Amino acid sequence: MKKINRVIFVTVMAFGLNQATAQTDKTATAFSASFEKETKKDYTGAISTMKEVYDPASYEINLRLAWLEYEAGQYKESMASYQTAMNLMPYSIEAKLGYVYPAAALGNMDLVAAQYTRILSVDPQNTTANYRMGLLYYDKKDYQKAFAHLEKVVNLYPFGYDALLMYAWTNFQLGKTREAKVLFTKVLWLSPGDKSATEGLGLIK
């Protein structure tokens, strides 16, 4: 009797493994086909391909769907798929950064800022989130908060064009003209003749 039970157990296990392998193969094929269709800008086709193997418990499938939905202009659907991915992997920074794209496309900057804040709670030094938060605060004319975020980026990447330029302008807006002059000058080293940096230097007497 024991031998029969063992045979049944092994048979069931083998069947389960074969099913799992078949599903994995189908998923791999779906991913490959979706990338191929994406390169042809057939986003609807790519979405349909991924939905054929959809698994609500799969972080990877939801993340892929979210990106394709964003590219297809399905912004609300994209946000929902990114949210599902974030629910599955709460510490995922890539899903939070992805969520920002459809949220921004819909003009919901409060949701954008909320995602950057969540990213920074997980990774306080994240350069993308700090830089973009700096831009958001700069646009709101909250230069002190913009300064705090941009300073982190420039400390990590002292000779990076985008953050260096915005940091220069933020210093200028805060009345730190001596620091702004040095920063605008460095921007011109990176980008000779840069219009924004030249304008900034022209405003400093």
N, C-alpha and C positions, 0 to 999 in steps of 0.2 A: 504493500500500500504506500509505504514511504517512497519507494522508487517511482511509483506512478505520479505522486504529488510533485516530486522533484522534476520529472519530465514535463508536467503541465506548467510548472513555474518557469522553467527554462524556455519553454515554447512561448509563453505569454511575454516574457522579458524580451525575447528575440523579436517578436511581433511589434512590441512597443518601440524598440530601438529602430527597427526598419521604418516604422511610421515617422518617427522623429527625424531620421535621416532624409526621408523623402520630402518632409516639410521643409527641412533646412535647404535642400537642393532647390525646391520651388522658390523659396525666399531669395536665395542667391541669384537665381535666374531672373526673378522679378526686379531685383535691384539693378542687375546688369542691363536689362531691357529699359528700365526707367532712365538710366543714365544716357543710353543711346538715343532715346526719344527726346530727352532734355536738350541734347546737343543740336537736335533738329527743331528746337523750340515747340515741340509737340507736348506741351505741358499737360493738356487734358488726357492724352494717351498715356503719358507717364504716370499720372495720378491713377488712372484706371488700372494700370498694370500693378501698382502697389496695393490697390484696394482688393485685388484678387487674392492676395496673401495676408490681408489685414489681420492683425492680432492686437486687441486692445491692451494687452499686457506687454507688448514689444516697444521698448523705448526707441529702438533704431527705426522701426517702420513708421512710428508716429513722427519722429524727427524728419525723416525723409519726406513724408507726406506734407508736413507743415511747410517745408521749403518749396516743394513743387506747387502747393496751393498759393503760396505767396507769389511765385513767378507767374502763376496763371491769373493773378489779380483777385483771387478768392481770399481776401484779407481776413474776414471773420472766421472762415473755416481754418485758415492758417493759424490764427491765434488760438483757436480751440485745440488744434493738433499739437501746437507747441505747449499749451497748458497741460495736455495729457502727458506729454513727454516729461514736463517738469514735475508732475505729480508722481510719475514713476521713478524719476531720479531727481529728488529735491535739490541736490547740490550741483546739478549740472549747470555750468556756465554757458556752454554752447547753446543750450535750449533757451536760456534767458536772453542771450544776445540775439538769437534768431527771432524770438518773440517781438523784439523791438522793431524789426522791419515792417511787419504788417500793422503794428500799432502806430508807427510813425506815418505809414501810408494813409491811415485813416485820420491822421491829425490828432491822435490822442496822446499828447505829450506828457500828460500826467501818468499814464500807464508806462510810457517810455522811461520816465524818471524813476518810477517805482521799480522797474526791472534793474536799472543801473544800481539803485540803492541795495537791492537784494544781492546783486553780484558783489558789491563792495562789502557786504556783510559776510560773505564767504571768502572773498579775496580782496582785502583792502588795497592792495597794490596793483590791482588789475588796470593796465594802462588804457585799454579801450574804454572801459566804464568811466575812469577818472577823466579822460580827455573829453568824452561826450558830455559828462556832467558839467565839466568846465564850460563847454560851449553853451549848454542850456542856461547856466547861471549868467554867463556873459550876455546872452540875448535878453535876459530879464534885467540886465544892468545891476545884478547882484555881484559886483566885482570881487568882493571879499571872499565869497564862497567859490567863485570861479578861480580865484588865485590859489586857494587851498588845494583844489583838485589838479589844476595845471602844474602847480609846483611839484606835486608828486611825480607827474609824468616826466617833467624836465629833469628831476633829480635822477630818475631811472634811465632816461635817454637824453642826455644833455645837448646832443647835437642833432636832434630830430626836427625836421622842418615844421610840421604842422603845430605841434605843441609849443615849440620855441616861438613861433610867430604869435600865437594866441597869448602866450605868457607875456610876451613883449607888450602887446596891446593892453592886457590886463594891468600890468605894472603902470603903463601910461595912464589908464583910466583912474588908477588909485593915486595918481600924482607922484609916482616914483619914477621921475623922468630920467634920473641918472642910470638906474637899473634898466629902464626901457631902452635907453640909447645903446647900452652895451648889447642888449638882446637883439635889437633891430639890426645892429651891425653884424652880429653873428649870423642872422638870417641871410644877410646879403653875401656872407661868405659861402653859404650853402646855395643860395639862389641869386647870383649876380644880377643886379638890375630889378630885383623883385619890387613890384609896384606897391604892395602893401607896406613892406618894410621901408621903402623910400618915402612913402607918404608919412609914415610914423616919425621918421627922422626929421622930416620937414616941419612937423608940428612941434618939435622940441627946440626951444630957443637956447 
